[in-house]
Amino acid sequence: MFASFEHFGSGAWDPDAEHSGTTLEQPLPVPVSAGFAGKVAVVTGGATGLGRCIAMEFARQRCRVAFCFVDLPGRDVTEQALLTETACTAMGAEVYAARCDVRDRGSVERFLADTAQRFGTVHFLVNNAGIAMDGALWRMTDEAWRDVLDTNVTGAFNCIRTVSPIFRKQHYGKVVSVSAHQAARPGFGVANYAASKAALEGLTRAAAVELGPANVNVNAVAPGFIRTERMSMLPREVIERAQKHSVLGRVAEPEDVAHVITFLCSEEARHITGQTLVVDGGLSLE
């Protein structure tokens, strides 16, 4: 159902204005949501890597930041979460960090309810939580397929579904999901990961259609290789090949992606929705 034009004033649109040189009798209203200061940003998987950088970028923008994390085998993610929380707090941000498995709807609902209770609402959701379990598809286990799809796609769906009533009620919100260049250009051994990221981009477009009438922007970013802890586990030849095939001759720093994410949450990007911005240094041009 289309919204009424009454709030723009009687002269908000003149079909002859383009040719007559006339101007709008009343300017479009300035969004009350302009700026980042005091806004509430939620980042999933925000304790380490790219997620940490995203959380810190929102803190730098004077947002209140909530991020979630899960414990991972062989890694003390709880300690890393404390470091991220400390870094954001040092920038003057209010921070809420909690364990939350995005695959579990109840866990997501509790985390977002606690966030809204602490900070009053939510303005930005960044679906960053994701995993990879690579392997040739003919050897891929059911668990490897299911865990990657459940985390990367169902996890994002759980978060968008849960935050949607808040966004629709306040008639404002921004969702940015972290996809990957493999969604369009998969390499060997990433069938589950590539499928999950392609599905995430489809979810982005569908959510943009459904939430657009409530003034909610839904977009995705598709990075190439990023210099994080995960990249350090890759063989050197893979990294060198990525640098060689990037037309800029380098891999991304986490800040390169975080800056694009905050741009998509800004008022400067208010007319962008349902899009995937590729942030791969030109890797996909080769």
C-alpha positions as CSV (number, residue, x, y, z in Angstrom):
1,M,0.0,0.0,0.0
2,F,1.5,3.4,-1.0
3,A,1.9,6.1,1.6
4,S,0.0,9.4,1.2
5,F,1.8,12.4,-0.2
6,E,0.0,14.8,2.2
7,H,3.0,15.3,4.5
8,F,5.0,16.8,1.6
9,G,2.5,19.7,1.3
10,S,0.1,20.5,-1.5
11,G,2.8,21.6,-3.9
12,A,5.3,18.8,-3.2
13,W,5.2,17.5,-6.7
14,D,4.5,19.3,-10.0
15,P,4.4,17.1,-13.1
16,D,5.3,20.2,-15.2
17,A,8.2,21.4,-12.9
18,E,10.9,19.6,-15.0
19,H,10.0,21.6,-18.0
20,S,8.8,24.9,-16.5
21,G,11.8,25.6,-14.2
22,T,9.6,25.8,-11.1
23,T,10.8,24.6,-7.8
24,L,9.1,22.7,-5.0
25,E,6.9,24.9,-2.9
26,Q,8.1,23.1,0.2
27,P,11.5,21.4,0.7
28,L,11.6,17.7,1.6
29,P,11.7,17.2,5.3
30,V,15.2,16.7,6.8
31,P,15.4,13.3,8.4
32,V,15.5,13.4,12.2
33,S,17.9,10.5,12.1
34,A,20.8,12.5,10.5
35,G,24.2,11.8,12.0
36,F,25.7,8.9,14.0
37,A,26.0,10.4,17.5
38,G,23.8,8.5,20.0
39,K,22.6,5.9,17.5
40,V,22.7,2.2,18.4
41,A,24.7,-0.1,16.2
42,V,24.5,-3.9,16.5
43,V,27.4,-6.0,15.1
44,T,27.2,-9.8,15.1
45,G,30.5,-11.6,15.3
46,G,32.0,-8.4,16.6
47,A,34.8,-9.7,18.9
48,T,37.5,-10.3,16.3
49,G,38.7,-9.6,12.8
50,L,36.5,-7.5,10.6
51,G,33.7,-7.5,13.2
52,R,36.0,-5.8,15.7
53,C,37.0,-3.2,13.2
54,I,33.3,-2.5,12.4
55,A,32.4,-2.2,16.1
56,M,35.3,0.2,16.6
57,E,34.3,2.3,13.6
58,F,30.8,2.8,14.9
59,A,32.3,3.7,18.3
60,R,34.5,6.3,16.5
61,Q,31.4,7.7,15.0
62,R,30.0,8.1,18.6
63,C,27.4,5.4,18.3
64,R,26.4,3.1,21.2
65,V,27.6,-0.3,20.2
66,A,26.3,-3.8,20.9
67,F,28.1,-6.8,19.6
68,C,27.8,-10.5,20.1
69,F,30.2,-13.5,19.8
70,V,30.4,-17.2,20.3
71,D,33.3,-19.3,21.6
72,L,35.3,-21.1,18.9
73,P,37.5,-24.2,19.2
74,G,41.1,-23.3,20.0
75,R,40.4,-19.6,20.4
76,D,39.7,-17.5,23.5
77,V,37.0,-15.4,22.0
78,T,35.8,-14.1,25.4
79,E,39.2,-12.5,26.0
80,Q,39.1,-11.0,22.5
81,A,35.6,-9.7,23.1
82,L,36.9,-7.9,26.3
83,L,39.7,-6.3,24.2
84,T,37.1,-5.1,21.7
85,E,34.8,-3.8,24.4
86,T,37.7,-2.0,26.0
87,A,38.8,-0.4,22.7
88,C,35.3,0.9,22.0
89,T,34.9,2.2,25.5
90,A,38.2,4.1,25.2
91,M,36.6,6.0,22.3
92,G,33.8,7.1,24.6
93,A,31.2,4.7,23.4
94,E,28.7,2.8,25.5
95,V,29.2,-0.9,24.8
96,Y,27.2,-4.0,25.4
97,A,28.9,-7.4,24.6
98,A,27.2,-10.8,24.9
99,R,27.4,-14.3,23.8
100,C,24.9,-15.1,21.1
101,D,24.6,-17.9,18.6
102,V,23.0,-16.3,15.6
103,R,21.8,-19.8,14.4
104,D,19.5,-19.9,17.4
105,R,16.4,-17.7,17.1
106,G,15.9,-17.6,20.9
107,S,19.5,-16.5,21.5
108,V,19.1,-13.7,18.9
109,E,15.8,-12.5,20.4
110,R,17.4,-12.3,23.9
111,F,20.4,-10.5,22.7
112,L,18.5,-7.9,20.7
113,A,15.9,-7.5,23.5
114,D,18.7,-6.9,26.0
115,T,20.2,-4.4,23.6
116,A,17.0,-2.5,23.1
117,Q,16.4,-2.4,26.8
118,R,19.8,-1.0,27.6
119,F,19.9,1.5,24.8
120,G,16.3,2.2,24.1
121,T,16.2,1.0,20.5
122,V,18.4,-0.2,17.6
123,H,19.2,1.8,14.5
124,F,21.9,-0.2,12.6
125,L,22.3,-4.0,12.2
126,V,25.5,-5.4,10.7
127,N,25.3,-9.1,9.9
128,N,29.0,-9.9,10.1
129,A,28.9,-13.3,11.9
130,G,30.0,-16.0,9.5
131,I,32.1,-19.2,9.2
132,A,33.9,-21.2,6.5
133,M,34.5,-24.9,6.3
134,D,36.1,-25.5,3.0
135,G,36.5,-28.7,1.1
136,A,35.8,-30.4,-2.2
137,L,32.0,-30.8,-2.5
138,W,32.3,-34.5,-3.2
139,R,34.0,-34.9,0.2
140,M,31.9,-32.2,2.1
141,T,30.1,-33.5,5.1
142,D,26.5,-32.8,5.9
143,E,27.7,-31.0,9.0
144,A,30.1,-28.7,7.0
145,W,27.3,-27.8,4.6
146,R,24.7,-27.3,7.3
147,D,26.8,-25.3,9.7
148,V,27.9,-22.8,7.1
149,L,24.5,-22.2,5.7
150,D,22.9,-22.0,9.2
151,T,25.4,-19.5,10.3
152,N,25.8,-17.3,7.2
153,V,22.3,-17.3,6.0
154,T,19.9,-18.4,8.7
155,G,21.9,-16.4,11.3
156,A,21.4,-13.2,9.2
157,F,17.7,-14.0,8.7
158,N,17.2,-14.5,12.4
159,C,18.7,-11.1,13.1
160,I,16.8,-9.2,10.4
161,R,13.5,-10.9,11.4
162,T,14.0,-10.0,15.0
163,V,15.0,-6.4,14.5
164,S,12.4,-5.7,11.8
165,P,9.5,-4.8,14.3
166,I,11.8,-2.2,16.0
167,F,12.7,-0.7,12.6
168,R,9.1,-0.7,11.3
169,K,7.8,0.9,14.5
170,Q,10.3,3.7,14.4
171,H,10.1,4.0,10.6
172,Y,13.9,3.9,10.4
173,G,16.7,1.4,10.2
174,K,19.8,0.2,8.3
175,V,20.9,-3.3,7.7
176,V,24.2,-4.2,6.2
177,S,25.2,-7.9,5.7
178,V,28.7,-9.0,5.0
179,S,28.8,-11.2,1.8
180,A,32.0,-12.1,-0.1
181,H,33.3,-12.0,-3.6
182,Q,33.0,-15.8,-3.7
183,A,29.2,-15.3,-4.0
184,A,29.8,-14.4,-7.7
185,R,33.3,-15.8,-8.3
186,P,33.7,-19.0,-6.3
187,G,37.0,-20.8,-6.2
188,F,37.7,-24.5,-5.6
189,G,36.4,-26.0,-2.3
190,V,34.0,-23.3,-1.3
191,A,30.6,-24.7,-2.4
192,N,29.0,-24.2,1.0
193,Y,30.5,-20.8,1.6
194,A,29.7,-19.5,-2.0
195,A,26.2,-20.8,-1.8
196,S,25.6,-19.2,1.6
197,K,26.9,-15.8,0.5
198,A,24.8,-15.9,-2.7
199,A,21.8,-16.7,-0.6
200,L,22.7,-13.8,1.7
201,E,22.6,-11.4,-1.2
202,G,19.2,-12.8,-2.3
203,L,18.0,-12.3,1.3
204,T,19.3,-8.7,1.1
205,R,17.3,-7.9,-2.0
206,A,14.1,-9.5,-0.6
207,A,14.4,-7.8,2.8
208,A,15.0,-4.5,1.0
209,V,11.7,-4.9,-0.9
210,E,9.7,-5.8,2.3
211,L,11.2,-3.2,4.6
212,G,11.6,-0.3,2.2
213,P,8.1,1.1,2.8
214,A,9.1,1.4,6.5
215,N,12.1,3.6,5.5
216,V,14.6,0.8,6.1
217,N,17.6,0.4,3.9
218,V,19.0,-3.2,3.4
219,N,22.3,-3.6,1.7
220,A,25.4,-5.9,1.6
221,V,29.1,-5.5,1.0
222,A,31.1,-8.2,-0.7
223,P,34.8,-8.0,0.3
224,G,37.6,-9.8,-1.3
225,F,40.5,-10.9,0.9
226,I,40.9,-9.0,4.1
227,R,44.0,-8.8,6.3
228,T,42.5,-10.5,9.4
229,E,43.4,-13.5,11.6
230,R,41.7,-15.8,9.2
231,M,43.8,-14.6,6.3
232,S,46.9,-15.4,8.2
233,M,45.9,-19.1,8.2
234,L,45.8,-19.2,4.4
235,P,48.8,-20.5,2.4
236,R,51.2,-17.8,1.3
237,E,50.6,-18.6,-2.4
238,V,46.9,-17.9,-2.0
239,I,47.5,-14.5,-0.6
240,E,50.1,-13.7,-3.2
241,R,47.7,-14.8,-5.9
242,A,45.0,-12.5,-4.5
243,Q,47.4,-9.5,-4.5
244,K,48.4,-10.3,-8.0
245,H,44.9,-10.5,-9.3
246,S,43.7,-7.3,-7.5
247,V,44.0,-4.4,-9.9
248,L,45.1,-2.3,-6.9
249,G,47.8,-4.8,-6.1
250,R,46.8,-5.3,-2.5
251,V,44.4,-7.1,-0.1
252,A,42.0,-5.0,2.0
253,E,42.6,-3.8,5.4
254,P,39.6,-4.3,7.7
255,E,39.1,-0.5,7.8
256,D,38.5,-0.5,4.0
257,V,35.4,-2.5,4.5
258,A,34.3,-1.0,7.8
259,H,34.2,2.5,6.2
260,V,31.9,1.3,3.4
261,I,29.6,-0.3,6.0
262,T,29.3,2.9,8.0
263,F,28.7,4.8,4.7
264,L,25.8,2.5,3.9
265,C,24.4,3.3,7.4
266,S,24.7,7.1,6.8
267,E,22.2,9.5,5.5
268,E,24.4,10.0,2.5
269,A,23.4,6.5,1.4
270,R,19.7,6.9,2.2
271,H,18.6,6.2,-1.4
272,I,20.7,3.0,-1.7
273,T,18.9,-0.2,-0.9
274,G,18.9,-3.8,-2.1
275,Q,22.4,-3.5,-3.4
276,T,25.7,-5.4,-2.9
277,L,28.8,-3.2,-3.0
278,V,31.9,-5.1,-4.0
279,V,34.9,-4.0,-2.0
280,D,37.6,-6.3,-3.4
281,G,40.2,-3.9,-4.8
282,G,39.2,-4.9,-8.4
283,L,39.8,-8.6,-7.8
284,S,36.5,-9.4,-9.6
285,L,37.7,-7.5,-12.7
286,E,40.3,-10.1,-13.5
